[in-house]
């Protein structure tokens, strides 16, 4: 790659041919060099089962080729056509309550249905044979946002096979699932169904096992399409677009080994200031899954859905968000979609070309972003060795941890994995430091501090990994309700957190969740909510105690030295401003410095990206006053030397090629 990819989903089949010529002119004007085609085009490609009609797609590809624009070609398997529903009603997904869905939206397929899998393989092979060697083909976009969960008979049969392969014997499964409770013991694999709606509470081990099965089953469907693409002779990179933030049906650490390029769709979930932290969260997470450069496959050009309303994303914010992803390793900025649809289910989803057309502030912003990405194109080539973004801090991220907190009847209904992880990441973002996410057992050799915000269930290997990290000099921070159960959701008895008691040097004999409106104080001035625990010290030292409530005077935050490292435990939930202070103090104690002095206190976000040409300091100004940034380098956006300082206006950006490693930077009011 010699340029950052810029563009988005292109759906010319929604428009008359005369619009296509205007699209090419506008794409050239905006600097678009890449589009994704065919995402939802199955009904046009295969109007009748086994009969393909790609004449219109040939014309689309030729039009893009003439304009010098590359493309990702999608397999359209996220949206089967109406004839498929009619011909294969058993291949429609079934909800947990037994309702079988019908055609009328996208994502209506049963992932385990043989008819669906065969049809998906056929259309992937057809596309690969026809376009797999096209010189403008940048890569394959297989499916779209995998995540439809089916509880029907096809899933049942596949789940039973998966369980047999995983557990080997029914005795092993019964032991792992604690089926002695409520007379759930299984004596025949055929008796085990997907976790459907039942009288009261399902078995949590059953629920989590099914979630893992669904991830594996979707991965199998993906790899079948990839195999067809390769069998047809296409060597272009293959990806599929992960989806966050509010739901997660995939174990991305497992999936990444099958992807040539990790890509993600990321949509802000708030129009407020926290949206900037959300950009960083999605980007850091995806870069960590990828282990290096990755690609933002979709974002919104101007709309942010918040509750009951669609809020407007200002053009300058769209530019800052796009650069935030690039700063953290994305090889471009793509959108859904190029032109806002005039009709259909997502009529009000924004596009790069809005309903108002090119004579609009929104399209002016699109043009400005294209020009900016062209100016900073040199950041795209990754360094010869080492990470794209260097981080001294890591956060554990694990799909099993997410799924465990979605099981029913936990001590507090407010426990939520994404909320816990994002709160920790938000505090680190506000401190102005770079962050990696790691899988259980991942490489921690570069990370001075590791946060484990939430991990209810934990296996032996993870315990050993954390213990070794601390012994070797790492600083571990573990939050409440972590390590209390084994990998099968079975509580380790003898006191919480059973898996980590020895490492943390504490023993908890009572979990004491708080009422929804209840807050307490700690001895260090911190404010806490939702959760408290009765902690006994068995080798740890108290850092803070409960200052009021039933646990007044007892340990709330503890630390134990072990080997050359430390293990800190938070037995309660710090509200965000208290967590921010705790994290900032801990980072300072371990000499983890922000990229810019003061972190986000000035409103200036700073991220350092490494590339073949050196290091690049991305400056994204979210504040409301002009700031002067001074240090050795050249701003690629303006071509200005930064040695004497450059002024970044509110909402503005700069991308500085630094003069040598270890540069010192200063931020002052202008």
C-alpha positions as CSV (number, residue, x, y, z in Angstrom):
1,X,0.0,0.0,0.0
2,X,1.2,3.5,-0.9
3,X,-2.0,5.4,0.2
4,X,-4.5,5.3,3.0
5,X,-7.7,3.7,1.7
6,X,-10.6,6.2,1.5
7,X,-14.2,5.6,0.4
8,X,-16.9,3.3,1.6
9,X,-19.7,0.9,0.7
10,X,-20.9,1.7,-2.9
11,X,-24.4,0.5,-3.9
12,X,-25.0,1.8,-7.4
13,X,-27.7,-0.8,-7.9
14,X,-29.9,1.4,-5.9
15,X,-29.6,4.2,-8.4
16,X,-30.3,4.8,-12.2
17,X,-27.3,4.6,-14.5
18,X,-27.1,8.4,-15.0
19,X,-26.2,8.7,-11.3
20,X,-23.1,6.5,-11.7
21,X,-21.3,9.1,-13.8
22,X,-21.9,11.7,-11.2
23,X,-20.6,9.3,-8.5
24,X,-17.3,8.9,-10.3
25,X,-16.9,12.6,-10.7
26,X,-17.7,13.2,-7.0
27,X,-15.4,10.4,-5.9
28,X,-12.5,11.9,-7.9
29,X,-13.3,15.3,-6.3
30,X,-13.3,13.7,-2.8
31,X,-10.1,11.7,-3.3
32,X,-11.9,8.3,-3.0
33,X,-9.6,5.5,-4.0
34,X,-11.5,2.4,-2.6
35,X,-15.1,1.3,-2.4
36,X,-16.8,-1.9,-1.3
37,X,-19.3,-3.4,-3.7
38,X,-21.8,-6.2,-3.6
39,X,-22.5,-6.4,0.2
40,X,-26.3,-6.8,-0.2
41,X,-26.7,-7.8,-3.8
42,X,-27.5,-11.5,-3.6
43,X,-31.0,-11.1,-5.1
44,X,-29.5,-9.4,-8.2
45,X,-26.5,-11.7,-8.6
46,X,-28.6,-14.9,-8.3
47,X,-32.2,-14.0,-9.2
48,X,-33.2,-17.6,-9.2
49,X,-31.5,-20.5,-7.5
50,X,-28.4,-21.6,-9.4
51,X,-28.9,-18.9,-12.1
52,X,-26.4,-16.0,-11.9
53,X,-26.6,-12.6,-13.6
54,X,-23.5,-10.5,-13.1
55,X,-23.9,-8.2,-16.1
56,X,-24.7,-5.2,-13.9
57,X,-21.8,-6.0,-11.6
58,X,-19.5,-6.2,-14.7
59,X,-20.6,-2.7,-15.5
60,X,-19.9,-1.4,-12.0
61,X,-16.4,-2.9,-12.0
62,X,-15.7,-1.4,-15.4
63,X,-16.9,2.0,-14.3
64,X,-14.7,1.9,-11.3
65,X,-11.8,0.7,-13.4
66,X,-12.2,3.5,-15.8
67,X,-12.1,6.0,-12.9
68,X,-9.0,4.4,-11.4
69,X,-10.8,3.3,-8.2
70,X,-10.0,0.0,-6.4
71,X,-12.6,-2.1,-4.7
72,X,-13.3,-4.7,-2.1
73,X,-15.7,-7.3,-3.4
74,X,-18.2,-8.6,-0.8
75,X,-19.8,-11.9,-0.8
76,X,-23.5,-11.1,-0.3
77,X,-24.3,-13.9,2.2
78,X,-25.6,-11.7,5.0
79,X,-28.8,-11.1,3.1
80,X,-30.3,-14.1,1.4
81,X,-32.8,-13.3,-1.4
82,X,-36.6,-13.9,-1.1
83,X,-36.4,-17.1,-3.3
84,X,-34.1,-18.7,-0.8
85,X,-36.7,-18.2,2.0
86,X,-39.4,-19.8,-0.1
87,X,-37.2,-22.7,-1.2
88,X,-35.6,-23.4,2.1
89,X,-37.9,-22.2,5.0
90,X,-35.9,-24.5,7.4
91,X,-32.8,-22.3,6.8
92,X,-34.4,-19.3,8.5
93,X,-33.1,-18.6,12.1
94,X,-35.1,-19.5,15.1
95,X,-35.3,-17.3,18.2
96,X,-34.9,-18.7,21.8
97,X,-38.7,-18.6,22.1
98,X,-39.1,-20.9,19.1
99,X,-40.2,-18.2,16.7
100,X,-38.9,-18.9,13.2
101,X,-38.1,-15.7,11.4
102,X,-39.0,-15.0,7.8
103,X,-37.7,-12.8,5.0
104,X,-38.1,-9.1,5.3
105,X,-34.8,-7.8,6.7
106,X,-31.1,-8.7,6.4
107,X,-29.3,-11.4,8.5
108,X,-32.2,-13.9,8.2
109,X,-30.3,-17.2,7.8
110,X,-29.6,-20.2,10.0
111,X,-25.8,-20.4,10.1
112,X,-25.8,-24.2,10.4
113,X,-28.4,-25.0,7.7
114,X,-26.8,-27.1,4.9
115,X,-28.8,-25.3,2.2
116,X,-27.6,-21.9,3.4
117,X,-24.0,-23.0,3.7
118,X,-24.1,-24.6,0.2
119,X,-25.6,-21.5,-1.4
120,X,-23.0,-19.3,0.3
121,X,-20.2,-21.4,-1.0
122,X,-21.6,-21.4,-4.5
123,X,-22.0,-17.6,-4.7
124,X,-18.5,-17.0,-3.3
125,X,-17.0,-19.4,-5.9
126,X,-18.9,-17.7,-8.7
127,X,-17.7,-14.2,-7.7
128,X,-14.1,-15.5,-7.2
129,X,-13.9,-17.1,-10.6
130,X,-15.3,-14.0,-12.3
131,X,-13.4,-11.2,-10.5
132,X,-10.7,-12.9,-8.4
133,X,-7.8,-11.8,-10.6
134,X,-9.1,-8.3,-11.4
135,X,-6.2,-5.7,-11.0
136,X,-8.4,-3.3,-9.1
137,X,-9.5,-5.9,-6.5
138,X,-8.1,-4.8,-3.2
139,X,-9.5,-7.7,-1.2
140,X,-12.5,-9.8,-0.3
141,X,-15.1,-8.7,2.2
142,X,-16.7,-12.0,3.1
143,X,-20.3,-11.7,4.5
144,X,-21.1,-8.7,6.6
145,X,-21.1,-8.3,10.4
146,X,-21.3,-12.0,11.4
147,X,-23.6,-12.4,14.3
148,X,-27.0,-14.0,13.6
149,X,-27.6,-16.6,16.3
150,X,-29.9,-19.5,15.5
151,X,-31.6,-21.8,18.1
152,X,-33.3,-24.0,15.6
153,X,-32.9,-27.7,14.7
154,X,-29.9,-27.3,12.4
155,X,-28.1,-25.4,15.2
156,X,-29.2,-28.1,17.6
157,X,-27.6,-30.9,15.6
158,X,-24.4,-28.9,15.0
159,X,-24.2,-27.9,18.7
160,X,-24.4,-31.6,19.7
161,X,-21.6,-32.5,17.4
162,X,-19.5,-29.6,18.8
163,X,-20.2,-30.6,22.4
164,X,-19.1,-34.2,21.6
165,X,-15.9,-33.0,20.1
166,X,-15.2,-30.6,23.0
167,X,-16.1,-32.8,26.0
168,X,-15.6,-36.3,24.6
169,X,-18.0,-37.9,27.0
170,X,-21.3,-37.1,28.6
171,X,-19.8,-37.7,32.1
172,X,-17.2,-34.9,31.3
173,X,-20.0,-32.5,30.1
174,X,-22.2,-33.3,33.1
175,X,-19.3,-32.6,35.5
176,X,-18.4,-29.3,33.8
177,X,-21.9,-28.1,33.6
178,X,-22.9,-29.1,37.2
179,X,-26.0,-30.9,35.9
180,X,-26.6,-32.5,39.2
181,X,-28.4,-29.3,40.1
182,X,-32.1,-29.3,39.1
183,X,-31.9,-32.8,37.7
184,X,-30.3,-31.7,34.5
185,X,-28.0,-34.7,34.0
186,X,-27.8,-35.8,30.3
187,X,-27.6,-39.4,29.3
188,X,-27.9,-38.8,25.5
189,X,-26.3,-36.1,23.4
190,X,-29.7,-35.8,21.6
191,X,-31.2,-34.4,24.7
192,X,-29.0,-31.3,24.6
193,X,-30.6,-28.4,22.8
194,X,-29.5,-24.8,22.3
195,X,-30.5,-22.7,25.4
196,X,-34.1,-21.8,24.5
197,X,-36.8,-20.1,26.6
198,X,-37.5,-22.2,29.6
199,X,-39.5,-22.1,32.8
200,X,-37.0,-20.1,34.9
201,X,-33.2,-19.9,34.7
202,X,-30.9,-21.7,32.2
203,X,-27.7,-23.3,33.2
204,X,-24.9,-20.6,32.8
205,X,-22.4,-23.2,31.6
206,X,-24.8,-24.3,28.9
207,X,-25.4,-20.6,27.9
208,X,-21.6,-19.8,27.6
209,X,-20.9,-23.1,25.8
210,X,-23.5,-22.2,23.2
211,X,-22.0,-18.8,22.7
212,X,-18.6,-20.3,22.0
213,X,-20.2,-22.8,19.6
214,X,-21.9,-20.0,17.7
215,X,-18.6,-18.2,17.3
216,X,-16.9,-21.4,16.0
217,X,-19.9,-22.2,13.7
218,X,-19.8,-18.7,12.1
219,X,-16.0,-19.1,11.7
220,X,-16.5,-22.4,9.9
221,X,-19.0,-20.7,7.6
222,X,-16.5,-17.9,6.9
223,X,-13.6,-20.3,6.2
224,X,-15.8,-22.3,3.8
225,X,-16.2,-19.1,1.7
226,X,-12.5,-18.3,2.0
227,X,-11.6,-21.8,0.7
228,X,-13.8,-21.3,-2.3
229,X,-12.1,-18.0,-3.1
230,X,-8.7,-19.5,-2.8
231,X,-9.8,-22.6,-4.8
232,X,-10.8,-20.2,-7.7
233,X,-7.3,-18.9,-7.7
234,X,-7.8,-15.5,-6.1
235,X,-4.9,-14.4,-3.9
236,X,-6.3,-11.1,-2.8
237,X,-6.5,-10.6,1.0
238,X,-9.7,-11.9,2.7
239,X,-11.4,-10.2,5.6
240,X,-14.8,-9.9,7.3
241,X,-15.9,-6.8,9.2
242,X,-16.1,-7.3,13.0
243,X,-18.8,-5.3,14.8
244,X,-18.8,-3.5,18.1
245,X,-19.7,-2.0,20.6
246,X,-23.0,-3.2,22.1
247,X,-23.1,-6.9,21.1
248,X,-20.4,-9.6,20.6
249,X,-21.0,-13.0,19.2
250,X,-17.4,-13.7,18.1
251,X,-14.1,-14.7,19.8
252,X,-12.0,-12.3,17.7
253,X,-8.7,-13.7,19.0
254,X,-9.5,-17.1,17.4
255,X,-10.9,-15.5,14.2
256,X,-7.9,-13.4,13.5
257,X,-5.8,-16.4,12.5
258,X,-8.1,-17.0,9.5
259,X,-8.1,-13.3,8.4
260,X,-5.5,-11.8,6.0
261,X,-6.7,-8.4,7.2
262,X,-8.6,-7.5,10.4
263,X,-11.3,-5.0,9.8
264,X,-14.1,-3.5,11.9
265,X,-17.3,-1.5,11.7
266,X,-17.4,1.1,14.4
267,X,-20.2,3.5,15.2
268,X,-20.2,6.1,18.0
269,X,-22.8,5.5,20.6
270,X,-22.9,9.0,22.0
271,X,-22.8,12.5,20.5
272,X,-21.2,13.8,23.7
273,X,-17.5,14.1,24.5
274,X,-17.2,10.4,25.4
275,X,-17.5,9.6,21.7
276,X,-13.8,10.5,21.3
277,X,-12.9,7.9,24.0
278,X,-15.1,5.5,22.1
279,X,-13.1,6.0,18.9
280,X,-9.9,5.2,20.8
281,X,-11.5,2.1,22.4
282,X,-12.6,0.6,19.1
283,X,-9.3,1.4,17.4
284,X,-7.1,0.1,20.2
285,X,-9.2,-3.1,20.4
286,X,-9.1,-3.8,16.7
287,X,-5.4,-3.0,16.4
288,X,-4.8,-5.4,19.2
289,X,-6.8,-8.2,17.6
290,X,-4.9,-7.6,14.4
291,X,-1.5,-7.5,16.1
292,X,-0.6,-4.6,13.7
293,X,-2.2,-2.5,11.0
294,X,-5.9,-3.0,10.4
295,X,-8.8,-1.4,8.5
296,X,-11.8,0.7,9.5
297,X,-14.3,-0.8,7.1
298,X,-17.3,1.2,8.2
299,X,-18.2,4.3,10.2
300,X,-20.9,6.9,10.0
301,X,-20.3,10.1,7.9
302,X,-22.7,12.4,9.9
303,X,-25.1,10.5,12.1
304,X,-24.8,9.2,15.7
305,X,-27.7,7.2,17.0
306,X,-28.4,7.9,20.6
307,X,-31.5,6.4,22.2
308,X,-34.5,7.7,20.4
309,X,-32.8,10.3,18.2
310,X,-30.3,10.6,15.4
311,X,-27.7,13.2,16.4
312,X,-25.6,15.1,13.8
313,X,-21.9,14.5,13.6
314,X,-20.2,17.8,12.6
315,X,-17.8,17.6,9.7
316,X,-14.8,18.6,11.8
317,X,-15.6,15.8,14.3
318,X,-15.9,13.3,11.4
319,X,-12.4,14.3,10.3
320,X,-11.0,14.0,13.9
321,X,-12.6,10.6,14.4
322,X,-11.3,9.3,11.1
323,X,-7.8,10.5,12.1
324,X,-8.2,8.9,15.5
325,X,-8.6,5.5,13.8
326,X,-5.7,6.1,11.5
327,X,-3.5,7.2,14.4
328,X,-4.1,3.9,16.1
329,X,-3.1,1.8,13.1
330,X,-6.0,1.8,10.6
331,X,-4.8,1.7,7.0
332,X,-7.6,4.0,5.9
333,X,-11.1,5.5,6.7
334,X,-14.1,3.8,5.0
335,X,-17.7,4.6,5.5
336,X,-21.2,3.1,5.2
337,X,-22.1,4.3,2.7
338,X,-21.0,6.4,-0.3
339,X,-24.5,7.9,-1.1
340,X,-27.3,8.0,1.4
341,X,-30.2,5.8,0.3
342,X,-33.4,7.4,-0.9
343,X,-35.5,4.5,0.4
344,X,-35.3,1.2,2.2
345,X,-34.7,0.1,5.8
346,X,-31.8,2.4,6.4
347,X,-33.0,5.5,4.6
348,X,-31.8,7.7,7.4
349,X,-28.3,6.2,7.7
350,X,-26.0,8.9,6.6
351,X,-23.7,8.7,3.6
352,X,-20.6,10.5,2.3
353,X,-22.9,12.1,-0.2
354,X,-26.0,13.2,1.9
355,X,-29.6,13.5,0.7
356,X,-28.8,17.2,0.2
357,X,-26.1,16.3,-2.4
358,X,-22.6,17.6,-2.8
359,X,-23.6,21.2,-2.2
360,X,-23.5,20.7,1.6
361,X,-21.2,21.1,4.6
362,X,-21.1,17.4,5.0
363,X,-19.7,16.7,1.5
364,X,-17.2,19.6,1.9
365,X,-16.0,17.7,5.0
366,X,-15.7,14.5,3.0
367,X,-13.5,16.4,0.4
368,X,-11.4,17.9,3.1
369,X,-10.8,14.5,4.7
370,X,-9.7,13.0,1.4
371,X,-7.2,15.8,0.9
372,X,-5.9,15.4,4.4
373,X,-5.4,11.6,4.1
374,X,-3.5,12.2,0.8
375,X,-1.1,14.6,2.6
376,X,-0.3,12.1,5.4
377,X,-0.1,9.0,3.2
378,X,3.4,8.3,4.2
379,X,2.2,6.9,7.6
380,X,0.7,3.9,5.9
381,X,3.8,1.8,5.6
382,X,4.3,-0.1,8.8
383,X,7.7,-0.2,10.6
384,X,10.1,-3.0,9.7
385,X,9.8,-4.4,13.3
386,X,7.9,-3.6,16.4
387,X,4.4,-2.4,17.0
388,X,2.5,0.3,15.1
389,X,1.6,1.9,18.4
390,X,3.9,1.4,21.4
391,X,2.0,0.9,24.7
392,X,3.3,0.4,28.2
393,X,-0.2,-0.5,29.4
394,X,-2.5,-3.4,28.5
395,X,-6.1,-4.4,29.3
396,X,-7.3,-8.0,29.3
397,X,-10.1,-8.5,26.7
398,X,-11.8,-11.9,26.4
399,X,-15.1,-12.9,24.7
400,X,-15.6,-15.6,27.4
401,X,-15.5,-12.8,30.0
402,X,-18.1,-10.9,28.1
403,X,-20.4,-14.0,27.7
404,X,-20.0,-15.0,31.4
405,X,-21.4,-11.6,32.5
406,X,-24.4,-12.1,30.3
407,X,-25.5,-15.3,32.1
408,X,-28.6,-14.9,34.3
409,X,-29.0,-14.5,38.1
410,X,-25.6,-12.8,38.9
411,X,-25.3,-10.9,42.2
412,X,-26.1,-7.6,40.5
413,X,-28.0,-7.2,37.3
414,X,-25.9,-4.1,36.4
415,X,-22.7,-6.1,35.8
416,X,-21.8,-5.6,32.2
417,X,-18.5,-6.6,30.5
418,X,-18.3,-3.8,27.9
419,X,-19.1,-1.2,30.6
420,X,-16.3,-2.4,32.9
421,X,-13.7,-2.6,30.2
422,X,-14.6,0.7,28.6
423,X,-14.5,2.5,32.0
424,X,-10.9,1.3,32.4
425,X,-9.9,2.2,28.9
426,X,-11.6,5.6,29.3
427,X,-9.5,6.4,32.3
428,X,-6.3,5.4,30.4
429,X,-7.4,7.5,27.4
430,X,-8.0,10.5,29.7
431,X,-4.5,10.0,31.2
432,X,-3.1,10.3,27.6
433,X,-1.3,7.0,27.4
434,X,-1.3,4.4,24.6
435,X,-3.2,1.2,25.3
436,X,-3.0,-2.4,24.0
437,X,-5.6,-5.1,24.6
438,X,-4.4,-8.7,25.2
439,X,-5.9,-12.1,25.1
440,X,-5.5,-14.5,28.1
441,X,-2.0,-15.9,27.7
442,X,-0.8,-13.1,25.4
443,X,2.6,-11.5,25.2
444,X,3.1,-9.0,28.0
445,X,6.8,-8.4,27.6
446,X,6.3,-4.7,26.6
447,X,3.7,-3.9,29.2
448,X,4.5,-2.5,32.7
449,X,0.9,-2.5,33.8
450,X,-1.9,-4.9,33.1
451,X,-5.6,-4.2,34.0
452,X,-8.1,-7.0,34.4
453,X,-11.4,-5.1,34.7
454,X,-13.7,-8.1,34.6
455,X,-13.1,-11.8,34.2
456,X,-15.7,-13.8,36.1
457,X,-14.5,-17.2,34.8
458,X,-10.8,-18.1,34.6
459,X,-8.9,-21.3,33.7
460,X,-5.6,-22.7,35.1
461,X,-3.5,-21.3,32.2
462,X,-4.8,-17.8,32.8
463,X,-4.0,-17.9,36.5
464,X,-0.5,-19.2,35.8
465,X,0.0,-16.4,33.1
466,X,-1.0,-13.7,35.6
467,X,1.1,-15.1,38.4
468,X,4.2,-15.3,36.1
469,X,3.6,-11.7,34.9
470,X,3.7,-10.4,38.5
471,X,6.6,-12.5,39.5
472,X,8.6,-11.2,36.5
473,X,8.0,-7.6,37.5
474,X,4.7,-6.7,36.1
475,X,2.1,-4.6,37.9
476,X,-1.4,-6.2,37.8
477,X,-4.6,-4.5,38.7
478,X,-7.7,-6.8,39.2
479,X,-11.2,-5.5,39.6
480,X,-14.1,-7.0,41.6
481,X,-15.9,-10.3,40.8
482,X,-12.9,-11.6,38.8
483,X,-11.5,-15.1,39.0
484,X,-14.4,-16.3,41.2
485,X,-15.1,-19.3,38.9
486,X,-13.4,-21.8,36.7
487,X,-13.8,-21.9,32.9
488,X,-17.1,-23.8,33.3
489,X,-18.7,-21.1,35.5
490,X,-18.2,-23.2,38.6
491,X,-17.4,-21.2,41.7
492,X,-14.1,-22.0,43.4
493,X,-15.1,-22.4,47.0
494,X,-13.2,-21.3,50.1
495,X,-13.5,-17.6,49.6
496,X,-13.5,-15.2,46.6
497,X,-11.8,-14.7,44.3
498,X,-10.9,-18.3,44.5
499,X,-8.7,-18.4,41.4
500,X,-6.6,-15.4,42.5
501,X,-6.7,-15.5,46.3
502,X,-3.0,-16.4,46.6
503,X,-1.8,-14.0,44.0
504,X,-3.7,-11.1,45.5
505,X,-3.1,-12.0,49.1
506,X,-6.8,-11.5,50.1
507,X,-9.9,-13.6,50.9
508,X,-13.4,-12.3,50.4
509,X,-16.2,-14.0,52.4
510,X,-19.1,-11.8,51.5
511,X,-20.2,-10.1,48.3
512,X,-22.3,-7.0,49.2
513,X,-23.7,-5.3,46.1
514,X,-25.2,-1.9,46.6
515,X,-28.6,-0.5,45.8
516,X,-28.8,1.3,42.4
517,X,-28.8,4.8,44.1
518,X,-26.3,4.0,46.8
519,X,-22.8,5.5,46.9
520,X,-20.0,5.2,49.5
521,X,-16.7,6.9,50.2
522,X,-13.3,5.4,50.7
523,X,-10.6,6.7,53.0
524,X,-8.6,8.2,50.1
525,X,-11.6,10.3,49.0
526,X,-12.7,8.0,46.2
527,X,-16.4,7.5,45.5
528,X,-17.8,4.0,44.8
529,X,-21.1,2.5,43.7
530,X,-22.8,-0.8,42.7
531,X,-20.5,-3.2,44.6
532,X,-18.6,-3.8,47.8
533,X,-16.9,-6.9,49.3
534,X,-15.9,-7.9,52.8
535,X,-12.1,-8.4,52.4
536,X,-9.7,-10.2,54.7
537,X,-5.9,-9.6,54.2
538,X,-3.8,-12.7,53.8
539,X,-0.6,-11.1,52.7
540,X,-1.7,-7.9,51.0
541,X,-1.5,-4.4,52.4
542,X,-4.5,-2.0,52.4
543,X,-4.3,1.0,50.1
544,X,-7.7,2.4,51.0
545,X,-10.5,1.4,53.3
546,X,-14.3,1.9,53.3
547,X,-15.0,5.2,55.0
548,X,-18.7,4.6,55.6
549,X,-21.4,2.0,55.3
550,X,-21.5,-1.5,56.9
551,X,-17.8,-2.2,55.9
552,X,-16.4,1.0,57.3
553,X,-12.7,0.6,58.3
554,X,-12.3,-2.6,56.3
555,X,-10.0,-2.9,53.2
556,X,-11.4,-1.7,49.9
557,X,-8.3,-1.5,47.7
558,X,-5.3,-3.8,48.4
559,X,-1.8,-4.4,47.1
560,X,0.5,-7.4,47.4
561,X,4.1,-7.5,46.4
562,X,5.2,-10.8,44.7
563,X,8.5,-11.4,43.1
564,X,9.5,-8.1,41.6
565,X,6.0,-7.1,40.8
566,X,2.7,-6.2,42.5
567,X,-0.9,-7.3,42.4
568,X,-3.6,-4.7,43.2
569,X,-7.2,-5.5,43.9
570,X,-10.3,-3.3,43.7
571,X,-13.1,-4.8,45.7
572,X,-15.5,-2.1,44.7
573,X,-16.4,-0.1,41.6
574,X,-14.8,3.4,41.5
575,X,-17.1,5.9,39.8
576,X,-15.4,7.3,36.7
577,X,-13.8,10.4,38.1
578,X,-12.4,8.4,41.0
579,X,-11.2,5.7,38.6
580,X,-9.5,8.4,36.5
581,X,-7.6,9.6,39.5
582,X,-6.6,6.1,40.7
583,X,-5.3,5.2,37.2
584,X,-3.4,8.4,36.8
585,X,-1.7,8.0,40.2
586,X,-0.8,4.4,39.4
587,X,0.7,5.2,36.0
588,X,2.8,8.0,37.6
589,X,4.0,5.6,40.2
590,X,5.2,3.2,37.5
591,X,6.7,5.9,35.3
592,X,4.1,5.4,32.5
593,X,4.1,8.9,30.9
594,X,1.4,10.5,28.7
595,X,2.3,11.2,25.0
596,X,1.8,14.9,25.8
597,X,2.3,16.4,29.2
598,X,-1.0,16.7,31.1
599,X,-2.8,14.0,29.1
600,X,-6.3,15.0,28.0
601,X,-6.5,17.8,30.5
602,X,-6.0,20.4,27.8
603,X,-8.4,18.8,25.4
604,X,-5.6,17.8,23.0
605,X,-5.5,14.1,22.2
606,X,-2.1,12.8,21.1
607,X,-1.2,9.5,19.6
608,X,2.1,8.4,18.2
609,X,2.1,6.0,15.2
610,X,5.2,4.2,14.1
611,X,5.8,3.7,10.4
612,X,8.7,2.9,8.0
613,X,9.5,6.6,7.7
614,X,9.7,7.2,11.4
615,X,7.2,8.3,14.1
616,X,4.2,10.5,13.6
617,X,2.5,12.5,16.3
618,X,-1.3,12.8,15.6
619,X,-2.8,15.8,17.4
620,X,-6.6,15.9,17.7
621,X,-8.0,19.0,19.4
622,X,-11.3,18.3,21.2
623,X,-11.2,21.4,23.3
624,X,-12.6,24.9,22.9
625,X,-9.5,27.1,23.0
626,X,-6.5,27.4,20.6
627,X,-3.4,25.5,21.8
628,X,0.2,25.8,20.8
629,X,2.1,22.6,20.4
630,X,5.9,22.8,20.3
631,X,8.5,20.1,19.4
632,X,10.8,19.0,16.7
633,X,9.1,18.0,13.5
634,X,7.0,19.0,10.5
635,X,3.2,19.1,10.3
636,X,2.2,17.1,7.2
637,X,-1.2,18.8,7.2
638,X,0.1,22.3,6.7
639,X,3.8,21.6,5.8
640,X,4.9,23.8,8.7
641,X,7.8,23.2,11.0
642,X,6.8,22.7,14.6
643,X,10.1,23.6,16.2
644,X,8.8,27.1,17.1
645,X,5.3,25.8,17.7
646,X,2.1,25.5,15.7
647,X,-1.3,26.6,16.8
648,X,-4.1,24.0,16.6
649,X,-7.5,25.6,16.6
650,X,-10.5,24.1,18.5
651,X,-11.7,21.1,16.4
652,X,-8.4,21.1,14.4
653,X,-5.9,18.4,13.7
654,X,-2.2,18.1,13.0
655,X,0.0,15.1,12.0
656,X,3.7,15.7,12.8
657,X,6.6,13.8,11.3
658,X,8.9,13.8,14.3
659,X,12.6,14.6,14.0
660,X,14.1,11.5,15.6
661,X,13.1,9.4,18.5
662,X,12.4,10.6,22.1
663,X,11.2,14.0,21.1
664,X,9.9,16.2,23.9
665,X,6.7,18.1,23.3
666,X,4.9,21.0,25.1
667,X,1.4,22.2,25.0
668,X,0.5,25.8,26.0
669,X,-2.5,28.1,25.6
670,X,-2.2,30.2,22.5
